[in-house]
Amino acid sequence: MSRKKYSLFDFWVIFLIVFFLNSPWILGQAGRGKARLKGVVLDENGQPVPSAQVVLELLSSEQIKREVKTNKKGEWAILGLGSGNWRVTASAEGFIPTTTTIFVSQIEKNPKVVLKLKKIKVSQKGLRDEASLDYLEKAASLYTNKKYDEALAILEEAITEYPETYQVRILMGDCYREKAELDRALELYTQAVQEIPDDEMGKEIKAKTFSAIGDCYLRKGDLEKAQTFFKQSIETYPENEIIPYNV
C-alpha cells in the first residue's frame, strides 16, 4: 500500500489548525481557557470566612458564570478561565456582599484576589437596629441572585426608614448599576461616599465605591472621568492590591 504524499501546503494547514486550537486566544473564547485564579475571603478583622460563596462572571458575557465555595481557611481557586475582565463577588450569611473586577490573563500570573466581607451589624453611623439589618440582609441575598428589582423594593423601603444608612445607598447603587441605570447609580454612590466613616474599614469601602463610580463612567464611555475615580480609589486605599488591576 502506497503512502499518501503531503505537500508543503498540507503541512502548513495542519500546523495552523494545531496552533490555533491550542492558542490562548481560541481557548479564551466563551470564557474557557487555561488561566487559574485563586483568592481568599476574609472578614474585617482579617479572619477567614469559610463556606463563603464566590461567583465569577465574564463581563463580556454575563451568562458565563463560575461558582465555588471557600474552604475552612477561606481559600478558593478556579481553573480553566479565559482571558478577559471577570466580576468576582463574595457573599456569606451575616455579611454584606463585596464585588471587585479583575483582568484574568493566560500569559502572566494572576494576582491573588483578597475579598473582605463586612459583617452586618448595628453601628453609630449607618445601620441603626435589628430591623435595618434585616432589610439589608434580605436585599443582599436578592442582589447576589440577580433579583435587582426585588432587592430595590426592599432597599427603597429601608432608605425611607433609615435615610442615613450609607450601606443601603451603596447596595442600591450596585443594583442600579447592574440594571444599566447609571445616572441613578452615580447619584447614590456619591451620596454614600459622603456618609462613609474614615476608619480603616470605611476607607476600604470608600475605595470600592470610588471604583464603582469609575466603572459607571467607563460604561457610559467617559474614559477620562473613569480614570479619575479609579485613581482616587487607589489613593484612598492603596493597601488593596486588586484595585490597580482594574485601572
C-alpha positions as CSV (number, residue, x, y, z in Angstrom):
1,M,0.0,0.0,0.0
2,S,1.5,3.3,-1.0
3,R,1.6,6.2,1.5
4,K,-0.2,9.4,0.8
5,K,2.1,12.2,0.0
6,Y,1.6,15.5,1.7
7,S,2.5,18.8,0.1
8,L,4.1,21.7,1.9
9,F,0.7,23.4,1.8
10,D,-0.9,20.4,3.7
11,F,1.7,20.7,6.4
12,W,1.0,24.4,6.8
13,V,-2.7,23.7,7.1
14,I,-2.1,21.1,9.8
15,F,0.3,23.4,11.7
16,L,-2.2,26.3,11.7
17,I,-5.0,24.1,12.9
18,V,-3.0,22.8,15.8
19,F,-1.6,26.2,16.6
20,F,-5.0,28.0,16.7
21,L,-6.7,25.2,18.6
22,N,-4.1,25.5,21.4
23,S,-3.6,29.2,21.3
24,P,-4.8,31.3,24.3
25,W,-6.9,33.4,22.0
26,I,-9.0,30.5,21.0
27,L,-9.1,28.9,24.4
28,G,-10.1,32.2,25.9
29,Q,-13.3,32.3,23.8
30,A,-16.6,31.9,25.7
31,G,-14.8,32.2,29.0
32,R,-12.8,29.0,28.6
33,G,-9.0,28.8,28.7
34,K,-6.0,27.8,30.8
35,A,-5.9,30.6,33.3
36,R,-6.1,29.9,37.1
37,L,-7.5,32.4,39.6
38,K,-7.3,31.9,43.4
39,G,-8.0,34.0,46.4
40,V,-9.3,34.2,49.9
41,V,-12.3,35.6,51.7
42,L,-11.7,37.4,55.0
43,D,-13.8,39.3,57.5
44,E,-13.0,42.8,58.6
45,N,-10.6,41.5,61.2
46,G,-8.6,39.5,58.7
47,Q,-10.1,36.2,59.8
48,P,-11.1,33.6,57.1
49,V,-14.7,33.2,56.1
50,P,-15.4,29.5,55.5
51,S,-18.2,28.3,53.1
52,A,-18.5,31.8,51.5
53,Q,-19.9,31.8,48.0
54,V,-17.6,33.1,45.3
55,V,-19.1,33.9,41.9
56,L,-17.1,34.8,38.8
57,E,-18.9,36.4,35.8
58,L,-17.3,37.2,32.5
59,L,-18.2,40.9,31.8
60,S,-18.3,40.4,28.1
61,S,-20.9,37.7,28.5
62,E,-22.6,37.6,31.9
63,Q,-24.2,34.3,31.1
64,I,-20.8,32.7,31.6
65,K,-20.5,32.1,35.3
66,R,-18.3,30.0,37.6
67,E,-19.0,29.4,41.3
68,V,-17.0,28.0,44.2
69,K,-17.2,27.8,48.0
70,T,-14.3,28.7,50.2
71,N,-12.6,26.1,52.4
72,K,-12.0,26.3,56.1
73,K,-9.2,28.7,55.6
74,G,-11.4,31.0,53.4
75,E,-9.4,30.0,50.3
76,W,-10.8,29.3,46.9
77,A,-9.5,28.6,43.4
78,I,-11.0,28.2,39.9
79,L,-9.2,26.6,36.9
80,G,-9.9,26.9,33.2
81,L,-10.7,30.6,32.9
82,G,-10.4,32.5,29.6
83,S,-8.8,35.9,29.3
84,G,-10.9,39.0,30.0
85,N,-12.4,41.1,32.7
86,W,-14.2,39.0,35.3
87,R,-16.5,40.3,38.1
88,V,-15.8,38.5,41.4
89,T,-18.5,38.5,44.1
90,A,-18.2,37.0,47.5
91,S,-21.1,36.6,49.9
92,A,-21.8,34.8,53.1
93,E,-24.6,34.7,55.7
94,G,-24.4,37.6,58.0
95,F,-22.1,39.7,55.8
96,I,-22.5,42.4,53.2
97,P,-21.6,41.0,49.8
98,T,-18.5,42.5,48.1
99,T,-17.6,42.7,44.5
100,T,-14.5,43.5,42.5
101,T,-13.4,43.3,38.9
102,I,-10.1,41.8,37.8
103,F,-8.5,41.1,34.4
104,V,-7.6,37.4,34.0
105,S,-4.5,36.7,31.9
106,Q,-3.5,33.4,30.4
107,I,0.1,34.6,29.9
108,E,1.0,36.3,33.1
109,K,0.5,35.1,36.7
110,N,-2.8,36.4,38.0
111,P,-2.7,38.2,41.4
112,K,-4.3,36.6,44.5
113,V,-7.8,38.0,45.0
114,V,-8.4,39.1,48.6
115,L,-12.1,39.8,49.3
116,K,-13.0,41.3,52.6
117,L,-16.6,41.0,53.9
118,K,-18.0,43.4,56.4
119,K,-20.4,41.9,59.0
120,I,-23.9,43.3,59.1
121,K,-24.1,45.0,62.4
122,V,-25.5,47.9,64.2
123,S,-23.2,51.0,64.2
124,Q,-23.5,54.6,65.3
125,K,-23.3,55.7,61.7
126,G,-25.2,53.6,59.2
127,L,-27.3,50.7,60.3
128,R,-29.3,51.5,63.4
129,D,-31.1,48.4,64.7
130,E,-32.0,44.8,64.0
131,A,-34.8,45.9,61.6
132,S,-32.3,47.8,59.4
133,L,-30.1,44.7,59.5
134,D,-32.9,42.6,58.3
135,Y,-33.6,44.9,55.4
136,L,-30.0,44.8,54.2
137,E,-29.5,41.1,54.6
138,K,-32.6,40.2,52.6
139,A,-31.7,42.7,49.9
140,A,-28.1,41.5,49.7
141,S,-29.3,37.9,49.2
142,L,-31.6,39.1,46.3
143,Y,-28.8,41.1,44.8
144,T,-26.5,38.1,44.8
145,N,-29.1,36.1,42.9
146,K,-29.5,39.0,40.4
147,K,-33.1,39.8,41.5
148,Y,-32.3,43.5,41.4
149,D,-35.9,44.8,41.2
150,E,-36.9,42.8,44.3
151,A,-33.8,44.0,46.1
152,L,-34.5,47.6,45.2
153,A,-38.1,47.3,46.5
154,I,-36.7,46.3,49.9
155,L,-34.0,48.9,49.8
156,E,-36.4,51.8,48.9
157,E,-38.4,50.9,52.0
158,A,-35.2,50.8,54.1
159,I,-33.9,54.1,52.9
160,T,-37.2,55.7,53.9
161,E,-36.9,54.3,57.4
162,Y,-33.2,54.9,57.7
163,P,-32.2,57.8,55.4
164,E,-28.6,58.0,56.8
165,T,-27.7,54.4,56.1
166,Y,-24.8,54.5,53.6
167,Q,-24.7,50.7,53.3
168,V,-28.2,50.8,51.8
169,R,-27.3,53.5,49.3
170,I,-24.2,51.5,48.1
171,L,-26.3,48.4,47.6
172,M,-28.9,50.4,45.8
173,G,-26.2,51.8,43.6
174,D,-25.0,48.3,42.8
175,C,-28.4,47.2,41.8
176,Y,-29.0,50.2,39.5
177,R,-25.5,49.8,38.0
178,E,-26.3,46.2,37.1
179,K,-29.6,47.4,35.6
180,A,-27.6,49.9,33.5
181,E,-29.4,52.8,35.1
182,L,-26.0,54.5,35.6
183,D,-27.1,58.1,36.4
184,R,-29.1,56.8,39.4
185,A,-26.3,54.6,40.5
186,L,-23.8,57.5,40.4
187,E,-26.2,59.7,42.4
188,L,-26.5,57.0,45.2
189,Y,-22.7,56.3,45.2
190,T,-21.9,60.0,45.5
191,Q,-24.3,60.4,48.5
192,A,-22.9,57.3,50.1
193,V,-19.2,58.4,49.8
194,Q,-20.1,61.5,51.9
195,E,-21.5,59.3,54.7
196,I,-18.9,56.6,55.0
197,P,-16.7,56.9,58.1
198,D,-13.0,57.4,57.9
199,D,-11.9,54.4,59.9
200,E,-9.8,51.6,58.3
201,M,-12.8,49.6,57.0
202,G,-14.5,52.8,55.9
203,K,-11.5,53.7,53.8
204,E,-11.7,50.3,52.0
205,I,-15.5,50.7,51.4
206,K,-15.0,54.2,50.2
207,A,-12.2,53.0,47.8
208,K,-14.5,50.3,46.4
209,T,-17.3,52.9,46.0
210,F,-14.9,55.2,44.0
211,S,-14.1,52.2,41.9
212,A,-17.8,51.5,41.3
213,I,-18.2,55.2,40.3
214,G,-15.3,54.8,37.9
215,D,-17.0,51.7,36.4
216,C,-20.2,53.6,35.9
217,Y,-18.3,56.3,33.9
218,L,-16.5,53.6,32.0
219,R,-19.8,52.0,31.0
220,K,-21.0,55.5,29.9
221,G,-18.0,55.8,27.7
222,D,-16.4,58.6,29.7
223,L,-12.8,57.3,30.0
224,E,-11.4,60.5,31.5
225,K,-13.8,60.5,34.4
226,A,-13.4,56.8,34.9
227,Q,-9.7,57.1,35.2
228,T,-10.1,59.9,37.7
229,F,-12.2,57.8,40.0
230,F,-10.1,54.7,39.6
231,K,-7.1,56.7,40.6
232,Q,-9.0,58.2,43.6
233,S,-9.9,54.6,44.6
234,I,-6.2,53.6,44.6
235,E,-5.2,56.7,46.6
236,T,-7.9,56.2,49.2
237,Y,-6.9,52.6,50.0
238,P,-3.5,51.7,48.4
239,E,-3.3,48.5,50.6
240,N,-5.8,46.8,48.2
241,E,-3.6,45.1,45.6
242,I,-6.5,44.2,43.4
243,I,-7.7,47.8,42.6
244,P,-4.7,48.7,40.4
245,Y,-5.5,45.8,38.0
246,N,-8.9,47.4,37.3
247,V,-7.5,50.8,36.1
